[in-house]
Amino acid sequence: MSFKVAASDFDGTIYRGEKISDDDIAAVRAWRAAGNKFGIVTGRPIIMLAPQLKTLGLDVDFFICCNGAVIYDIDGRTVFETALTKNVSRDVINEPCASKSYHFAFEAADEIFCVIQSDKSWILREESRWKFPVEFIDVAQVPTIPKPINQLALGFDTPDEAQAAADVLNQKFGNELFAQKNTHSLDIVPAGVNKGSGVENLLRFMNWRGAKVFVVGDESNDLPMIKKFGGYTVATAKDFVKREASAVFDSVSDMLNNFRDS
């Protein structure tokens, strides 16, 4: 297999300063025109991501969403999906470490079921801007959510609070879930799921296993794929991410242009 696959994180990596740069868009187009594949690997669900990409003018070949819990092809068809159990979702929101979260966002393939605990919730801001499907519920309705939940997202005042909650949840429920800090957010997926496994599953289910893979990210939830694929980061990334990366590029376009013809 001669083509290459590039997978970029969204927030903080290709989406910076509330935009995707013209250089990044041009580099993605050139990468794909050369016969390669490009997609986004993100903590966001597709219903939040897709309208943003359309508005920003970025076309992709695949979406790895909810930190690897669900994968879509170029047409938005599901090629892989896994879900949290209802019991573990219930147990998480009853943990004291989760009580300070701004929200409990239960992310399904086509809808978010959200318990709002504070008007600081970024779900309120994002839904107002991008108009994705959200059903606002109360805690008592959580056991009756009718759809599989790919990811449970929490939000805190500080990254330290998010990390502290992740540590507690991983220690207590590590056989059932994987909780990972993403700046101020906490993303919770089934055990064994992360962005690294997401890229692996993409290659397997799309039959792209012989392709050369390039991944790029900037935050702690990007580390599984950076470590697994010898990946890269951008200059604005956290220092602890830079230390794990094979190289640091100024932008996604710099990475793509560097490897497109190699």
N, C-alpha and C positions, 0 to 999 in steps of 0.2 A: 504494500500500500504506500503510495507516494505522497499523499497529501498530509498536511499538518492540521492539528486541532489546537486552537487557542481558547482558553477559558478565563474570563476576567471577572473578578468581583465587581460589584456595582458601586455602592456607596463608598466614597473616599478613594476609589481606584480609577474607574472610568468616569464616574459621575462626581465631579468636584466643583464647588462653588455654584451649586444649583444648575449645572449644565454639563454637557459633554462637548468637548472642544471640537472645532472644525478639523483640527489635525487628527484627533482620534477617529472621527467619523471617516475621514479620507483614508486613513491607514487601514481601518476595518474593511472598507470597500476594496482597497487594493489587495489586501490579504485574501479576501473571498474571490476576487476576480482571478487570482493566481491559482484557484482550484482548492483552496484550503477552507477549513471550517472555523467559524468564530461564534462564541456564545457567552452568555452571562451565567455566572454561578453566584448565588446570592442567598441571603437570609430571607429575602422578601418572598411572599407568594406571588404567583404569576398575575393574579388579578390586580395587584398593586404595580407590578413591574411593567406589564405589557402596555398600558396606556402611556406610561412615561416614555418608553422607548419609541412609541409611535410619535408622540409629540416632539421628542428630541431628534427624530430622524435617524435612528439607529436600527438597521435590519440585522437579524442574527439567524444562525442555523439551529440553535437549541437554547433551551432554558433549563438550568439546574436550580430549582427553587427550594425554599425552606431548608437551606443548608444541606441539600442532598436528599431530602425525604421524598421529593417528587421531581421527575424529569419530563420535559416536553420536547417534541421535535419542532422543526421549522414552522409547521402549521398549527402548533399549539396542542397537538394530540399527546396524551399521556403515554409514555413508554416505560415508566417505572414509578411505583408509588408504594409508600409504607406509611403506617399510621400509629399514633399513640393509642394505648388502650384507654377506655373510659375510666377505669379504676385509677390509673396513674395520673391522669389529668385531674381527677377529683382530689387525690392525695396531695398533689403539688399545691393547689390553691389553698388547701387547708394548713399548709406548713407555715409556722410563724415567720420564717425568712422571706416568704412571698407576700406578707401582709402589707408591706410598704410599696408594692408595685402600683404604678399608675393604672394598670389595666391587666386583664387576663384576656389575651386575644387568641382564640381558638381558630387556627387557620386551616380551612378546607380548600379543596381544589377550586371552587367557584364562589366562595363566600367566606367571610370572617364572622364568627360569633364572638361578641366582645362584651365583657363585663368592665365597665368604666368605674375606676375607684378615685380618680382625680382629674380635674380639668387640665392638668399638665400632660395628659396622655397624647402621645404623638399620633395615635390612631385617629383622634378627633381632627387634628391638623391635616393629616394626609387624606382622610376621607373627604374633607371639605374641599381640598384642592383637586383630587383626582377622581372622585365620585365612583369608587369601587364598591361592590356589594358588601354591606355590613349589616348584621342584625344585632342590635344592642339588647342584651339580656341581663338578667340578674343571676346571682350565684345559685339560687335554687333551681334555675333552668339548665345548669351545666350538665347534669346527668341525662337530660332529654335531648341534647344536641343530636340531630338526626343524620349527620354526615361524618365520614372518617376525618380525623384531625391529623394533618401532616405535621403540624408544629404548634406549640403553645408558646406565645411570646409575652414576656413581661417587660416592664420599663421602670427604671429607678432614677433617683436623683443623681447618683454618681456611678462611675465604672466600678469603684471599690465595692459599693453595695451590690451591684450586679454580680461581681466575682464572688463575693461572700455567699450569696444565695446559690450560685452555681456549685460552689464547694460543698455546701450542705446537701443539696439535692443529689449530686453525683455520689456522695458517700452513702446516702440513705437509700437511693433508688437506682444505683448504677447498673443493676442487672436489667432494668426496664427502660431507662432513658439516658440521654446524654444532654447535659445542660452546658451551654457555652456563652460566655460574655461577648457582646458585640457593642462596644462603647458603653452607653448607658442601658442598653437592652440586654435581656437574657432570653436566648432562644433555646427551646427544649424540643428535642426530637427523639425518636426511638433509639434505643441502645444500638451502637454499631454504625450509626448514620453520622456523616459529616461531609464536608465539601470534598475531601479526598475520596471517600467511597462513592460520592456522587459522580465524580469524573470517571472513576473506574466503571461504574454502572452505565454511564453514558457510552463509553467505548464498547462495552459488552453488548448492550441492547441495540446499539446502532451498527454493530459489526464493524467498528473502527479500531479494533485492538492493535492493528499494525501501524497506526498513525503515530507520528512524533507529537508529543504533547507539550504545550507551553501554558503554564498557569501563572496568574499574577493577582496579588491581593495586597491588603494593607493592615488588616486587623487580626486579632487572636483567632477568630473563627476561620480565617484563611490558612492558618498554620497547618492543619492536616493535609491540605492539598499541596501546599508549598513543600512540605517535608516529603510527601509521597512521590512527587514528580520533579523534585529538584527545581522548584519554581522560583518566581521573581517577585519583586515588589517595586513600588513607586517611591519617589523621593520624599513624599509627604507621609510615608508610613511610620508607624511607631518603631522606635529603635529595636525593641525586642523582636519585631518581625523582620527588620532588616538583617539582624544577625543570623536568621535562619534561611535567608534567601540566597540563591546562587549568584544573583547580581541585582543591583538597584538601578532602575531606569527612571528618567524624569517623568515619563508618561507611558500609557499603554501604547500610544502610537510609536514611541521610541522602541519599545520591545518588539512590536510587530514588524516595524521596518528593519530592525536588526536581523530578524530571523526569517523574513519572508523569502529571500533568495538564497539562504544558506543551505 
